[in-house]
Amino acid sequence: MRFNVTDEELNAPMVEPGTYPARIDKVKDTSSQKGNPMFYVTWTLMGDAPPAGQKVFENFTMTPEAYWKLADLFQATGFKSTDGTGFDSMDLVGQVCRLVLVEDEYEGRKRAKVKTHLPMA
C-alpha cells in the first residue's frame, strides 16, 4: 500500500497559530482521494527569527467548489495567469504572501493549517 506522506511532513515541528510571511518553494501536481486534479504546495516561512525556515503544506483542489481558495491565493500574491485563460501550477513557485495559520488536527496529530492568505503589505 502506498501512502502520500513525506519525511518532511512527518518530522515538521508544529508552527504556532498566527500570521507569517511565506514563500512557495515547491509545487507538486497530483490527484485528490476522489480523483480530482489538485496541486500540493510547500510554503517556507520567511523572516529573521523562528519559525522562519519552517515548512507549511497546503492542498489546492481544482474543482469549481474550491476555486475560492485559489482566488484567495491569487489575490494575496498578486499572481495573474500569463494569458488570462489558465495557469501552470509551477508558475506559483516564488510567490509570497502572509499566511494566517490555525491549529488543526489530522489523524490525531496537531498541525498548522492555512486559514487564509493575505497580501504582504
URNORLIN-V376208 format. One record per helix or strand. SS is the DSSP state (A for helix, B for strand). FROM is the first residue (numbers start at 0). LEN is the number of residues. Records with the same first field share a line. If there is no record, write none. Layout:
SS=FROM-LEN, FROM-LEN
This chain:
A=6-5, 63-14, 88-4
B=17-14, 36-9, 54-7, 95-11, 108-10
